[in-house]
Amino acid sequence: MEPMTDKQMEVILNLLADKFAACKNMEDVQQAIKEVREMAKKEKPAE
């Protein structure tokens, strides 16, 4: 597996920041965390 580039890391962190910036309360934060975890499961390539 190739190491992540700085640009890829920047894109991911900006997506996370945008997702959490939209949260107004802890319920929103919990939902955002759930969505991010679901995305992480989907993104892993099958080996």
C-alpha positions as CSV (number, residue, x, y, z in Angstrom):
1,M,0.0,0.0,0.0
2,E,1.3,3.4,-1.0
3,P,1.9,6.1,1.7
4,M,-0.7,8.9,1.6
5,T,0.5,12.1,0.0
6,D,0.3,15.5,1.8
7,K,-2.4,16.6,-0.7
8,Q,-4.5,13.5,0.0
9,M,-4.2,14.1,3.8
10,E,-5.1,17.8,3.3
11,V,-8.3,16.8,1.3
12,I,-9.3,14.3,4.0
13,L,-8.8,16.7,6.9
14,N,-10.7,19.5,5.1
15,L,-13.6,17.1,4.5
16,L,-13.6,16.2,8.2
17,A,-13.4,19.8,9.2
18,D,-16.3,20.8,6.9
19,K,-18.4,17.9,8.3
20,F,-17.8,18.9,11.9
21,A,-18.2,22.6,11.2
22,A,-21.8,22.0,10.3
23,C,-22.6,20.3,13.6
24,K,-24.7,22.4,16.0
25,N,-24.9,20.0,18.9
26,M,-23.6,16.6,20.2
27,E,-26.2,14.7,18.2
28,D,-24.9,16.2,15.0
29,V,-21.3,15.3,16.1
30,Q,-22.3,11.7,16.8
31,Q,-24.1,11.5,13.4
32,A,-21.0,13.0,11.6
33,I,-18.7,10.4,13.3
34,K,-21.0,7.6,12.3
35,E,-21.0,8.9,8.7
36,V,-17.2,9.2,8.6
37,R,-16.8,5.7,9.9
38,E,-19.2,4.4,7.3
39,M,-17.1,6.2,4.6
40,A,-13.9,4.7,6.0
41,K,-15.4,1.2,5.7
42,K,-16.3,1.7,2.0
43,E,-13.0,3.3,1.0
44,K,-10.8,0.3,1.9
45,P,-9.8,-1.6,-1.2
46,A,-10.5,-5.3,-1.3
47,E,-7.3,-7.3,-1.0
